[in-house]
Amino acid sequence: MAHLSQQIFFIMATGCLSTTNTPHFDGLGTFSGNVYHTGEWPHEAVDFTGQQVGIIGTGSSAIQSIPVIAERAAHLYVFQRTPHYTVPARNRYLRSDPKTRHSGRRAYGFDVDLTIDEIKADYAGLRERARNMFAALAFTPNRQSALDVSESERQREFEARWQSGGVPFQGAFIDLVSDRQANETAANFVRQKIGETVHDPVVAKALMPTYTFGCKRLAVDTGYYETYNRTNVTLVDVSRSPIERITPNGVRALGCEYPLDSLITATGFDAMTGTLLNIDIRGRRGVSLRDKWAEGPTSYLGLGIAGFPNLFTITGPGSPSVLTNMLKSIEQHVDWVVARLEYLRERDIPEIEATPDAEAAWVAHNNEVANDHIRSSCTSWYIGGNIEGKPRVFMPYVGGFPVYVEKCNEIAANGYTGFALGSVSA
């Protein structure tokens, strides 16, 4: 008679940016108007027509929201603590007729004005090229150093990327996030663009980041900097003097009260660990994941956690995740976990768990590649810097998607080295 067994596996596909963060503001609960968080937006339309609106934050979601809200609001007050690097998105319609496209528009090694049919015809190739790129994005970075070309050549390359739009701007030169001098050339270019776009020099200067380009996640926008030229938009720079409190009628900052009908908190997320730690996950001997990660998250490959058998984390801390095309990272993790489950089922193995030694070695490697890397050089949500009291640990793996995939495949091919396979135990 065949032996049948049933095992429980816990797959955490909870996302890296799922738990919203609202910092403590004195008096927030007393505000008499509507309060919205950009990460918890109502399903129904919100109409700001004729309203005095305040938005706290100038990160990615604020950068997307501000131009749209400014078109409807009577006045929009933007409360900014830290300016953000953003480049134009240049969103455009996908065309079906090749005759309607702009002839010769090529960038990053491929035609940026491909038709829908052309994209579909080479979709498998497009996806494969993405898989082999450092950040799993299907564009070819410039292999030159920013320091090996003349100033005019450098400006020409930056300008071409700026006009084409999107995150491929980061690939203008090979060393923008590895060499600080090269990085400064990109930072200066963006600051120059801000100065050219924003008419008021005081506002323009306040919008210019002074930290390294790329240490915070690059945002993309549609008309963000241009919005500050509108007469109904006011930038309130609270970098030196924070918001004092929220009042029933608005926001008090810099000794003034800004009267508001609606208030928006664009204050981001408790990234990568927030949702996992909101769940009371317990491993061996009842140890909670919260206690395990009290000094910062540890994992093996961002997939398994020592002391937590049969627990898998999709795009967890210690994997490339948020530094990549998330779709590719999610697919790679899901495929890897499914293959691992099939491996266990075929061999009737009830339990799999990352070993402490393998976890420690991976954490050490993760820290080694992150140390002195430009992406870890400022206070960002990559290191938990936006959450009060959160341990400051660089959470994603910065070594690149292809290297990471190769490591995962090697581990699987060798019978899941670094994982203990065996019988169910307490």
C-alpha positions as CSV (number, residue, x, y, z in Angstrom):
1,M,0.0,0.0,0.0
2,A,1.4,3.4,-1.0
3,H,2.4,5.7,1.8
4,L,0.8,9.1,1.6
5,S,2.0,12.1,3.5
6,Q,0.9,15.7,3.7
7,Q,3.1,18.6,4.6
8,I,2.5,22.3,5.2
9,F,4.6,24.9,3.3
10,F,4.3,28.6,4.0
11,I,5.0,30.8,1.0
12,M,5.1,34.5,1.8
13,A,4.2,36.4,-1.4
14,T,3.4,39.6,0.6
15,G,5.3,42.1,-1.5
16,C,8.2,44.4,-0.7
17,L,6.1,47.6,-0.6
18,S,2.8,46.6,1.0
19,T,2.7,48.1,4.5
20,T,2.2,51.8,4.4
21,N,4.2,54.1,6.7
22,T,2.6,57.2,8.3
23,P,5.1,58.9,10.6
24,H,3.9,60.4,13.9
25,F,2.6,64.0,13.4
26,D,1.2,65.7,16.5
27,G,-2.5,66.4,16.0
28,L,-3.0,64.3,12.9
29,G,-6.2,62.8,14.4
30,T,-7.6,66.3,15.0
31,F,-7.6,67.4,11.3
32,S,-11.2,68.1,10.2
33,G,-10.7,67.5,6.5
34,N,-10.1,64.3,4.6
35,V,-6.7,62.5,5.0
36,Y,-5.4,60.1,2.3
37,H,-2.2,58.0,2.1
38,T,-0.9,57.5,-1.5
39,G,-0.4,53.8,-0.7
40,E,-4.0,53.4,0.5
41,W,-5.8,55.4,-2.1
42,P,-9.6,55.0,-2.3
43,H,-11.0,52.9,-5.1
44,E,-13.5,55.7,-6.0
45,A,-12.3,58.9,-7.6
46,V,-11.1,61.7,-5.3
47,D,-12.0,65.2,-6.5
48,F,-9.8,68.0,-5.3
49,T,-11.5,70.7,-7.5
50,G,-11.4,74.0,-5.7
51,Q,-9.7,72.7,-2.6
52,Q,-6.7,73.8,-0.6
53,V,-4.6,70.6,-0.5
54,G,-1.5,69.6,1.3
55,I,0.8,66.7,0.5
56,I,3.6,65.6,2.8
57,G,6.5,63.9,1.1
58,T,8.2,64.2,-2.3
59,G,9.1,60.5,-3.0
60,S,7.9,58.4,-5.9
61,S,4.2,58.4,-5.1
62,A,4.2,62.2,-4.5
63,I,6.1,62.8,-7.7
64,Q,3.4,60.9,-9.6
65,S,0.5,62.6,-7.7
66,I,1.6,66.2,-7.4
67,P,1.2,67.2,-11.1
68,V,-2.3,65.6,-11.3
69,I,-3.6,67.1,-8.1
70,A,-2.2,70.6,-9.0
71,E,-4.4,70.6,-12.1
72,R,-7.6,70.4,-10.0
73,A,-6.8,72.0,-6.6
74,A,-7.3,75.7,-5.9
75,H,-3.9,75.5,-4.2
76,L,-1.5,72.7,-3.5
77,Y,1.1,73.0,-0.7
78,V,4.0,70.5,-1.0
79,F,5.8,69.8,2.3
80,Q,9.3,68.6,1.4
81,R,11.9,67.3,3.8
82,T,14.3,65.7,1.3
83,P,14.2,66.3,-2.5
84,H,14.3,63.3,-4.8
85,Y,16.0,62.6,-8.1
86,T,13.4,62.0,-10.9
87,V,13.6,61.8,-14.6
88,P,10.9,62.1,-17.2
89,A,8.9,59.0,-17.9
90,R,8.1,59.9,-21.5
91,N,5.2,57.5,-21.6
92,R,3.8,57.1,-25.1
93,Y,1.2,55.0,-26.9
94,L,2.2,51.7,-28.3
95,R,1.6,51.9,-32.0
96,S,0.2,49.2,-34.3
97,D,1.2,50.8,-37.6
98,P,4.9,51.0,-38.3
99,K,4.3,53.9,-40.6
100,T,3.3,56.1,-37.7
101,R,6.4,55.7,-35.7
102,H,9.4,58.1,-35.6
103,S,12.0,56.8,-37.9
104,G,15.3,55.8,-36.3
105,R,14.4,56.3,-32.7
106,R,16.8,54.0,-31.1
107,A,18.3,53.9,-27.6
108,Y,20.0,51.5,-25.3
109,G,20.5,49.0,-28.1
110,F,16.9,48.6,-29.2
111,D,14.2,50.6,-31.0
112,V,12.2,52.5,-28.4
113,D,9.4,53.1,-30.8
114,L,8.6,49.5,-31.7
115,T,5.0,48.6,-32.7
116,I,2.9,46.2,-30.7
117,D,3.3,43.5,-33.3
118,E,7.1,43.9,-33.3
119,I,7.2,43.6,-29.6
120,K,5.0,40.5,-29.6
121,A,7.1,38.9,-32.4
122,D,10.2,39.1,-30.3
123,Y,8.7,38.9,-26.9
124,A,10.6,35.8,-25.8
125,G,13.8,37.4,-26.9
126,L,13.0,40.6,-25.1
127,R,12.3,38.7,-21.9
128,E,15.5,36.7,-22.3
129,R,17.6,39.8,-22.8
130,A,16.0,41.3,-19.6
131,R,16.9,38.2,-17.6
132,N,20.6,38.6,-18.6
133,M,20.8,42.3,-17.6
134,F,22.1,43.5,-14.3
135,A,18.7,44.8,-13.1
136,A,16.6,42.5,-15.3
137,L,15.6,45.4,-17.5
138,A,15.7,45.0,-21.2
139,F,18.0,47.9,-22.1
140,T,21.7,47.9,-22.9
141,P,23.8,50.1,-20.7
142,N,26.5,52.2,-22.1
143,R,29.8,50.3,-21.4
144,Q,31.8,53.5,-21.3
145,S,32.9,55.2,-18.1
146,A,31.5,58.7,-17.6
147,L,35.0,59.8,-16.9
148,D,36.4,58.4,-20.2
149,V,34.5,60.8,-22.5
150,S,34.7,64.5,-23.0
151,E,32.2,66.8,-21.3
152,S,30.3,67.4,-24.5
153,E,30.0,63.6,-25.2
154,R,28.9,63.1,-21.6
155,Q,26.2,65.8,-21.9
156,R,25.0,64.4,-25.2
157,E,24.6,60.9,-23.8
158,F,22.7,62.2,-20.7
159,E,20.5,64.4,-22.8
160,A,19.6,61.5,-25.1
161,R,18.6,59.4,-22.2
162,W,16.7,62.2,-20.6
163,Q,14.7,62.8,-23.8
164,S,14.0,59.1,-24.2
165,G,12.9,58.9,-20.6
166,G,12.6,56.3,-17.8
167,V,15.0,54.4,-15.6
168,P,17.4,53.6,-18.5
169,F,18.9,57.0,-17.6
170,Q,20.8,55.2,-15.0
171,G,22.6,53.2,-17.7
172,A,24.0,56.3,-19.4
173,F,27.4,55.2,-18.3
174,I,28.6,51.9,-16.7
175,D,30.0,53.4,-13.5
176,L,27.2,55.8,-12.3
177,V,26.5,53.8,-9.3
178,S,30.0,52.4,-8.7
179,D,32.2,55.5,-9.0
180,R,31.5,58.6,-6.9
181,Q,33.1,61.0,-9.4
182,A,31.1,59.5,-12.3
183,N,28.0,59.6,-10.1
184,E,28.4,63.3,-9.5
185,T,28.3,63.9,-13.3
186,A,24.8,62.4,-13.4
187,A,23.7,64.2,-10.2
188,N,24.9,67.5,-11.7
189,F,23.1,66.9,-14.9
190,V,19.8,66.4,-13.1
191,R,20.4,69.5,-11.0
192,Q,21.1,71.4,-14.1
193,K,17.8,70.2,-15.6
194,I,15.9,71.3,-12.5
195,G,17.5,74.7,-12.7
196,E,16.5,75.0,-16.4
197,T,12.9,73.9,-15.7
198,V,11.9,75.6,-12.5
199,H,11.6,79.4,-12.9
200,D,12.0,80.4,-9.3
201,P,15.7,79.9,-8.4
202,V,14.9,79.5,-4.7
203,V,12.4,76.8,-5.4
204,A,14.7,75.2,-7.9
205,K,17.6,75.0,-5.4
206,A,15.3,73.5,-2.8
207,L,14.3,70.8,-5.3
208,M,17.9,69.8,-6.0
209,P,19.1,66.7,-4.2
210,T,22.6,67.0,-2.7
211,Y,23.1,63.3,-1.9
212,T,24.5,60.7,-4.4
213,F,22.5,59.9,-7.4
214,G,20.9,56.4,-7.2
215,C,21.3,55.9,-3.5
216,K,17.5,56.3,-3.3
217,R,15.3,54.6,-5.8
218,L,15.1,56.7,-9.0
219,A,11.7,58.1,-9.7
220,V,10.1,58.8,-13.0
221,D,7.6,61.6,-13.6
222,T,5.3,63.4,-16.0
223,G,5.7,67.1,-15.6
224,Y,6.9,67.1,-12.0
225,Y,9.4,69.9,-12.0
226,E,7.2,72.0,-14.4
227,T,4.4,71.8,-11.8
228,Y,6.3,74.2,-9.5
229,N,6.0,76.9,-12.1
230,R,2.2,77.0,-11.5
231,T,0.9,79.9,-9.4
232,N,-1.3,77.5,-7.4
233,V,1.6,75.4,-6.1
234,T,3.8,76.3,-3.1
235,L,6.8,74.3,-2.0
236,V,7.2,74.3,1.8
237,D,10.8,73.4,2.6
238,V,10.8,71.7,6.0
239,S,14.3,70.3,5.7
240,R,15.7,72.4,8.5
241,S,12.6,72.9,10.6
242,P,10.2,70.0,10.6
243,I,6.4,70.2,10.5
244,E,5.3,71.4,14.0
245,R,1.9,69.8,14.1
246,I,-1.3,69.1,12.3
247,T,-4.2,71.4,13.4
248,P,-7.9,70.9,12.9
249,N,-7.6,73.3,9.9
250,G,-4.3,72.4,8.3
251,V,-0.6,72.1,8.8
252,R,1.6,74.3,11.0
253,A,5.2,74.6,9.7
254,L,7.9,77.3,9.7
255,G,5.8,79.4,12.1
256,C,2.8,79.5,9.8
257,E,-0.5,77.6,9.5
258,Y,-1.3,76.4,6.0
259,P,-5.2,76.1,5.8
260,L,-6.2,72.8,4.1
261,D,-9.4,71.0,3.0
262,S,-7.6,67.7,2.3
263,L,-4.2,66.3,3.5
264,I,-2.2,63.6,1.7
265,T,0.6,61.7,3.4
266,A,3.0,60.4,0.7
267,T,5.3,58.9,3.3
268,G,6.1,55.6,1.7
269,F,6.2,52.1,3.1
270,D,7.8,49.9,5.8
271,A,9.8,48.2,3.0
272,M,10.7,44.6,2.6
273,T,10.1,43.5,6.2
274,G,7.0,45.4,7.3
275,T,4.3,43.0,6.1
276,L,6.2,39.9,7.2
277,L,6.7,41.3,10.7
278,N,3.0,42.3,10.9
279,I,2.3,38.6,10.9
280,D,3.2,36.6,14.0
281,I,5.3,34.0,12.2
282,R,7.0,31.5,14.6
283,G,9.6,28.9,13.9
284,R,11.4,26.3,15.9
285,R,10.8,26.4,19.7
286,G,8.2,29.1,19.2
287,V,10.8,31.8,18.2
288,S,9.1,34.6,16.4
289,L,10.4,36.2,13.2
290,R,10.2,39.5,15.0
291,D,12.7,38.4,17.5
292,K,14.9,36.7,14.9
293,W,15.0,39.9,12.9
294,A,15.3,42.3,15.9
295,E,18.7,43.5,14.7
296,G,17.8,43.4,11.0
297,P,16.6,40.8,8.5
298,T,18.7,37.7,7.8
299,S,18.0,35.0,5.2
300,Y,19.6,32.6,2.8
301,L,19.2,33.9,-0.7
302,G,16.2,35.9,0.4
303,L,14.2,32.7,0.1
304,G,14.7,30.7,3.3
305,I,15.3,31.6,7.0
306,A,17.3,29.5,9.4
307,G,15.0,28.3,12.2
308,F,11.9,28.5,10.1
309,P,11.4,25.2,8.2
310,N,9.2,25.1,5.2
311,L,8.9,28.9,5.1
312,F,9.7,30.5,1.7
313,T,9.8,34.3,1.1
314,I,9.2,35.6,-2.4
315,T,11.6,38.5,-3.1
316,G,12.6,38.6,0.6
317,P,15.4,40.6,2.2
318,G,18.7,39.3,0.8
319,S,17.5,39.0,-2.8
320,P,17.8,41.5,-5.7
321,S,14.1,42.3,-5.6
322,V,13.6,46.1,-5.5
323,L,16.8,46.8,-7.3
324,T,15.5,44.9,-10.4
325,N,12.5,44.5,-12.7
326,M,10.2,43.1,-10.0
327,L,8.3,40.9,-12.5
328,K,11.5,39.0,-13.4
329,S,12.5,38.7,-9.7
330,I,9.1,37.4,-8.7
331,E,9.0,34.9,-11.6
332,Q,12.5,33.6,-10.8
333,H,11.6,33.1,-7.1
334,V,8.3,31.4,-7.8
335,D,9.8,29.1,-10.4
336,W,12.6,28.2,-8.0
337,V,10.2,27.5,-5.1
338,V,8.0,25.4,-7.3
339,A,11.0,23.4,-8.5
340,R,12.1,23.0,-4.9
341,L,8.6,21.7,-3.8
342,E,8.6,19.2,-6.7
343,Y,12.1,18.0,-5.7
344,L,10.8,17.4,-2.1
345,R,7.6,15.7,-3.2
346,E,9.4,13.4,-5.6
347,R,11.7,12.2,-2.8
348,D,9.0,12.3,-0.1
349,I,11.1,14.8,1.9
350,P,8.8,16.6,4.4
351,E,11.0,19.4,5.5
352,I,13.5,21.9,4.2
353,E,15.3,24.7,6.1
354,A,18.1,27.1,5.5
355,T,21.1,26.1,7.7
356,P,22.5,28.8,10.1
357,D,25.9,28.6,8.5
358,A,24.5,29.1,5.0
359,E,22.4,32.0,6.2
360,A,25.4,33.6,7.9
361,A,27.6,33.3,4.9
362,W,24.9,34.8,2.6
363,V,24.3,37.7,5.0
364,A,28.1,38.3,5.1
365,H,28.3,38.3,1.3
366,N,25.3,40.6,1.1
367,N,26.9,43.0,3.4
368,E,30.2,42.8,1.7
369,V,28.8,43.8,-1.7
370,A,26.7,46.5,-0.1
371,N,29.5,48.1,1.9
372,D,30.8,51.3,0.3
373,H,28.3,50.8,-2.6
374,I,26.6,54.1,-3.7
375,R,23.2,52.6,-3.1
376,S,23.9,52.2,0.6
377,S,25.4,55.7,1.0
378,C,22.4,57.6,2.2
379,T,19.3,57.3,4.4
380,S,16.8,55.5,2.3
381,W,14.1,52.8,2.7
382,Y,16.7,50.3,1.3
383,I,18.2,50.5,4.7
384,G,15.0,51.1,6.7
385,G,15.9,54.8,7.1
386,N,12.3,56.0,6.7
387,I,11.0,54.0,9.7
388,E,11.7,55.2,13.2
389,G,13.5,52.5,15.3
390,K,14.0,50.1,12.4
391,P,17.5,48.5,12.3
392,R,19.7,50.1,9.6
393,V,20.6,47.2,7.4
394,F,20.9,47.3,3.6
395,M,18.2,44.8,2.7
396,P,18.3,44.0,-1.0
397,Y,21.1,42.1,-2.7
398,V,23.1,44.6,-4.8
399,G,25.3,42.1,-6.7
400,G,23.0,42.0,-9.7
401,F,20.3,39.7,-11.0
402,P,22.3,37.4,-13.3
403,V,24.9,36.6,-10.6
404,Y,22.1,35.9,-8.1
405,V,20.2,33.7,-10.6
406,E,23.4,31.7,-11.3
407,K,23.9,31.2,-7.6
408,C,20.3,30.0,-7.0
409,N,20.6,27.6,-10.0
410,E,23.9,26.3,-8.7
411,I,22.5,25.6,-5.3
412,A,19.5,23.7,-6.8
413,A,21.7,21.7,-9.2
414,N,23.8,20.5,-6.2
415,G,20.8,19.2,-4.3
416,Y,20.0,22.5,-2.5
417,T,23.2,23.1,-0.7
418,G,22.8,25.3,2.3
419,F,19.4,23.8,3.1
420,A,18.8,20.9,5.5
421,L,16.5,18.3,4.1
422,G,14.9,15.8,6.5
423,S,12.1,14.8,8.8
424,V,9.7,17.1,10.5
425,S,11.0,18.2,13.9
426,A,9.9,20.7,16.5
